[in-house]
């Protein structure tokens, strides 16, 4: 992706040249696959944010031509929908910290889980587990 590519904040607007599967795309720098060898791109033809192998896809990306710039409005609208759908699939943006329950709630939840285990949790001081074929020593 060249520096002259269409850039709008963290979004890069470009074109994926892949034969009959060629399409305008958006690369959102805030989305991370968690794998340095892959990247997310919004694929306008599919209407989805898809994970691509970086080594394969990067050479096929180019900036939008002036005649393709009209696609930016449709890209933005469809990307917004796909981005909302992606949030439901637990893909985390880079700059948003993961949030969990407050520490007290997490501890209370753990204690409740321990109570539900009942007979399956041993309170032995040594923490040893007894095999079901072994006999308990007195």
N, C-alpha and C positions, 0 to 999 in steps of 0.2 A: 504494500500500500504506500503510495507516494505521499510526500508532504503536501503536494498540490491537490490532494483528494478533497472532495467536499466534506468538510468537518463542521459540525454544529454541536458545540459543547463536547460531551463525551461520546457523541454519536458520529460515526463515519458512514457516509453514503457512498456506495459503490455499485459495481456490477460484477457478477460472477459469470465468467465465460466458461460454460460447460456444455457446449453443443446444443442439443435440443432442450437441455435443462437450464439454459442461461436465464438469469433473472437479476433485477435490481436487488440489492441487499443492504442491510444496516449492520454495522458492528458497534456494539455498545461496550465501551471500555469498562463499565461498571459491573458487567457480568463475567464471572470467572467459572470455568469448568472444574477447577481444582486439579487440572492436569495441564502442564506446560506444553504438551504436544497437541492439545486440541483447543478449539475456540468456538464460541457461539456466534452465529450469524442469523439475522432475521432474513428468511428467504421469502420474498414477496409472492413468488409463484405458488409456494406451498402454504403461505400464510402462517408460518410457524418459525419459532426460534429453534434452530437445529445445531447440534454439536458436530463440528467438522474437524478432520485431521488437518492440523496447521500446515504440515509439510506438503500436503496435496492441494489444499485450497488456496493458500496465499499466492502461488504463482498464477492462479486463474482469476484473481481479483484485480480490478482496475477502477479508476475513478469514473464517475458518470460523465458522459458526453453532454454538451449543451442541449442536444435534442432529447436527452433522457431526463433532464432536470425536472421536467413536468411530473415525473413519477414521485418526486419527493413528498408531495402532499398525500398521495395514496400510501407511500411507505410509512409516513408518520402515523396516519390514522390506523393502518393495519398493524403496525408495530405496537402501538399503544394497547390494542386488544390482546395481541400475543403476549405482551409483557405481563398484563394482568393474569392471563391464564398460566403463565410460567410460574408465577408466585405460588400457585396452588400445588406445584410439583417440587417444592422445597429447593429451588435453585436460589442461592444466596447472592445478591449483589456484593461486589467487593467492599464498598465503603459503608455498609450497614452492619453494625455488630450483631451477632446472634444474641437473641434475648431468651432467657429461660425464666423459670419461676424464681422469686426472691429466695435467698438462702434459707429463711425460716420455713417457707412453704415446701421447699425441696426436702428439708430434714423431716418435717411432719409427714410428708408423703412416704419417705423411706420407712419411718416408724410404723405407719399404717400398713405398708407392704409386709414388714416383718411380722406384724400381728396376724396377717392373713395366712402366713406360712404355717402357723400352729405347730403341729407335730413334726413337720419336716425340718425345722431348725433346731439344732442342738445348742444348748447353752453351756456345754462343757467348757471348763477353764482352758483346757489344752486345745480346744477347737477341733479335735479329731473327729472324723466321720467313721461310722461303723458300717461295714459291709453287711448286707442283709443275711449273708451266710454265716457271719461270725456271731458268737454268743457274747453277750454283755458280761464283762468281768465284774465281780462284786468287790 
